[in-house]
């Protein structure tokens, strides 16, 4: 995932004060304000679905309705009216019995890295068609018979409706934001996505044959849901999916998205699956800081991460996954994504890069499979795309490549298999099963066993759902191997709920019946509740006495609408600093602060997904309540880290650091300096690794130091490394592979080393 400065939990040693958040001698946090925000949500806009046919009149008095649909229930896009307090409003209506779901209108955006186009780079720009073996398919595959054209909907910025490369393929589209206008593309992203689809198809007309005009059997439907690529949102994109289904699309391509889960989007892709429509989603491009630093390239975007959506990553000309292509659970396949040549607005051609232009290659392939097998369901299309892909080495699936590079020729010529996961008869040959995904396979009688391995990152709950295509799992056994071994049989195998520890879990299916059984196996993982639960309300907040220095809480937002309350007890006046951080852009942390006995509070929520929230002010003695939530009210896949720093008066904030609970933070590459206090003095430090990588650890002591020891511990305070400097040795550097997570370091000098300085550095 690259080195991420803000992944190094709790920032610089001197935290910058949040604008407007410092108090001049007062211990009451400032009241809520509408300060600047870095969110990727449309500010104050919410998506609401009602169970009944009409919204509550009281609800309507507090909002402005921007858009409304009545397909499968009443769904609204609303904006809060001036003066409505967002937190109070959300608490009221999220618990209303008439509301099915409510969440922020998450921004969806498209990203591209434009290239130039000249006569000399045309062949190179079209090389991606050779790498997916579309060129061989053009020469050797012929489509027989006459059928209705397969329609691919591009839900995006529209299309250049007069582009000569697209015009033969275009069917009537729609502009959802401006229904009276055409889906004309003014930005260019949708045109290029559609152009990639056309390039994959066009080879059949170049090669001639029985059906030489591919427009006779494939068409493109532009569904415009955004204007300039940055004004998209989850509401109109989910409505775009529904509209494409209503207009009889067979395939939907979504070269857009975000990291945040949305019930509206989940419902839309389920609707498409139920109606027999194949959905393809780009895995998304990594987030990059203003300094060019890679911040996040995992996990993959929604909607690509949904189980029934084909998630597509991108590769470079050498077939390697691009560093900026998001990876992780939910990746199905990869396709070329660098310098992809296709149509651009204005009737021209150009090159763009990103997962946005890998996804339409898979969309084109899905349409060709449906032309070859008109009766295929989305499940069968997904299986054939996975089956025909070229895996990365011996890995049948991995979180970077998925099932591998797509192959158009193989997909159109191989015989489709009902079970693409064979051989997986035992634990050693178990098929990797991506978290929060679904597999469709076949138990071929009592002599067949199907095994799958799921890797879980933290302790939590793993749910397995098993159902058959034509009958219940009678005679079916599911044996679970992991920290504990357990067996489920018959009806109890339909829904399995497991408490799991970090590591691999293997599930093996078998049957006592001597006939084939087609089944669907889905897994769903959630973190366990943290040690501070139950602390969902202010009245049962977790009590913590704040000592000088650092106090650290590692918590989880393990379920929908989880609230974690803390009561911080401060014994004397001083300066209090709080920082809330998450390890994943799936989360958007929010702090809410309220002094005990006060009705006023402060909401700290100025940053976007995956970024920390922090605040600093002067306090008197007493108690402060702190609430931690997720802005989208979603469970988070990784723990959050809540750091409290208390500095009484003008005392050095980093002293004392004599225990692990008082450990001083070390940023990556920062050189920490300290002084030995003699043989009994211990100096503790904490370091956070943003990803698994080889990390240098440097320890230096001055001349004359007799016996200095540095110990490296993991999160559970187990010793991983020991560096001893004695007998004239003044420095040493060790290289150790550190996984993502928290580490402690402890420095101790000899009896005669008091007041001698030392230097400590972790990372480059």
Secondary structure, 3 states (H helix, E strand, C coil): CCCCHHHCCCCCCCCCCCCCCCCCCCCCCCCCCCCCCCCCEEEEEEEEEECCCCCCHHHHCCEEEEEEECCCCEEEEEEECCCCCHHHHHHHHHCCCCEEEEEEEEEEECCCCCCCCCHHHHHHHCHHHHHCCHHHHHHHCCCCCCCCCEEEEEEECCECCCCHHHHCCEEEEEECCCCCCCCECCCCHHHHHHHHHHHHHHHHHHHCCCCCCHHHCEEEEEEECCCCCCCEEHHHHHHHHHHHHHCCCCEEEECCEECCCCHHHHHHHHHHHHCCCEEEEECCECEECCCCCEEECECCCECCCCCCEEEEEEECCCCCECCCECECCCEEEEEECCCEEEEECCCEEEEECCCHHHHHHHHHHHHHHHHHCCCCCHHHHHHHHHHHCECECCECCECCCECCECCHHHHHHCCCCCCCCCCCCCCCCCEECCCCCEEEEEEECCCCEEEEEEEECCCEEEEEEEEECCCCCCCEEEEEECCCCEEEEHHHHCEEEEEECCEEEEEEEEECCCCEEEEEEEEEEEECCCCCCCCCCHHHCEEEEECCEEEEEEECCCCCCCCEEEEEEECCCEEEEEEEEECCCCCCEEEEEEECCCCCCEEECCCCCCCCEEEEEEECCEEEEEEEEECCCCCCCCCEEEEEEEEECCCCCCCCCCCHHHCEEECCCCEEEEECCCCCCEEEEEEEECCCEEEEEEEEECCCCCEEEEEEECCCCCEEEEEEEECCCCEEEEEEEECCEEEEEEEECCCCCCCCEEEEEECC
